[in-house]
Amino acid sequence: MWYAIEGYDGADVLERRLAARPAHLERLLALRDAGRLLLAGPCPAIDAEDPGAAGFTGSIVVAEFDSLDAARAWADADPYVDAGVYVRVDVRPFRPVLP
């Protein structure tokens, strides 16, 4: 089943986000290579593709896992969690409809 994983950044975490980004991307690439990633990306803090120093408010990942518990375990092991970038992570079932 597909699951939406939404991580919410804390205040003033851009440096920590940038430092943890390579490890974060490595896990996403592994999901993609396994055919289990529908989409992933950050949410800019301002209305701009590159928010610069404004940073991000969080990230969204939609990926396939065997269960909600497996999706939560994957989300809990995110390098952004370990680095203190995310202050909250929500994981919930997702059903793609379009396109």
C-alpha positions as CSV (number, residue, x, y, z in Angstrom):
1,M,0.0,0.0,0.0
2,W,1.0,3.6,-0.5
3,Y,1.7,5.9,2.4
4,A,2.1,9.7,2.7
5,I,4.9,10.8,4.9
6,E,5.0,14.4,5.9
7,G,7.9,15.8,7.9
8,Y,7.6,19.3,9.4
9,D,10.8,21.3,9.9
10,G,11.6,23.1,13.1
11,A,12.8,26.7,13.3
12,D,16.3,27.6,12.1
13,V,17.2,24.1,10.9
14,L,18.4,24.8,7.3
15,E,22.1,24.1,8.1
16,R,21.1,20.8,9.7
17,R,18.9,20.0,6.8
18,L,21.6,20.6,4.3
19,A,24.1,18.5,6.3
20,A,21.7,15.5,6.5
21,R,20.5,15.8,2.9
22,P,22.9,13.4,1.2
23,A,21.9,10.6,3.6
24,H,18.2,11.5,3.3
25,L,18.4,11.4,-0.5
26,E,20.2,8.1,-0.4
27,R,17.2,6.4,1.3
28,L,14.8,8.0,-1.2
29,L,16.9,6.8,-4.2
30,A,16.8,3.3,-2.7
31,L,13.0,3.4,-2.6
32,R,13.0,4.8,-6.2
33,D,15.3,2.1,-7.4
34,A,13.0,-0.6,-5.8
35,G,10.0,0.9,-7.7
36,R,8.4,2.0,-4.4
37,L,8.6,5.8,-4.6
38,L,5.7,7.7,-6.1
39,L,7.0,11.2,-5.3
40,A,9.2,13.1,-2.9
41,G,10.3,16.7,-2.3
42,P,10.6,19.6,0.1
43,C,8.1,22.4,0.7
44,P,9.8,25.8,0.3
45,A,9.1,28.2,3.1
46,I,8.4,31.0,0.5
47,D,6.8,31.0,-2.9
48,A,10.0,30.2,-4.8
49,E,11.5,27.1,-6.3
50,D,14.8,27.9,-4.5
51,P,13.9,29.6,-1.2
52,G,17.5,30.3,-0.3
53,A,18.0,31.3,3.3
54,A,14.2,31.1,3.9
55,G,14.6,27.3,3.8
56,F,11.8,24.8,4.0
57,T,8.8,24.0,6.1
58,G,9.1,20.3,5.6
59,S,9.0,17.5,3.1
60,I,6.5,15.1,1.5
61,V,7.2,11.5,0.5
62,V,4.7,9.1,-1.0
63,A,6.0,5.6,-1.1
64,E,4.9,2.0,-1.0
65,F,5.4,-0.1,2.2
66,D,4.0,-3.5,3.4
67,S,2.2,-1.9,6.3
68,L,1.6,1.3,8.2
69,D,4.0,0.1,10.9
70,A,6.7,-0.4,8.2
71,A,6.1,3.1,6.8
72,R,6.4,4.6,10.3
73,A,9.6,2.7,11.0
74,W,11.1,4.0,7.8
75,A,10.0,7.5,8.6
76,D,11.4,7.3,12.1
77,A,14.8,6.3,10.7
78,D,15.1,9.3,8.4
79,P,18.3,11.2,8.8
80,Y,16.3,14.4,9.1
81,V,14.7,13.0,12.3
82,D,18.2,12.1,13.6
83,A,19.5,15.5,12.8
84,G,16.6,17.3,14.5
85,V,15.3,18.8,11.3
86,Y,11.8,17.4,11.7
87,V,9.9,18.3,14.8
88,R,6.9,16.2,13.7
89,V,6.3,13.4,11.2
90,D,2.9,12.2,10.1
91,V,2.4,8.9,8.3
92,R,-0.9,7.9,6.8
93,P,-2.3,5.6,4.1
94,F,-2.5,7.2,0.7
95,R,-4.5,6.1,-2.4
96,P,-3.3,7.5,-5.7
97,V,-6.2,8.4,-8.1
98,L,-4.8,10.8,-10.7
99,P,-3.1,11.1,-13.1
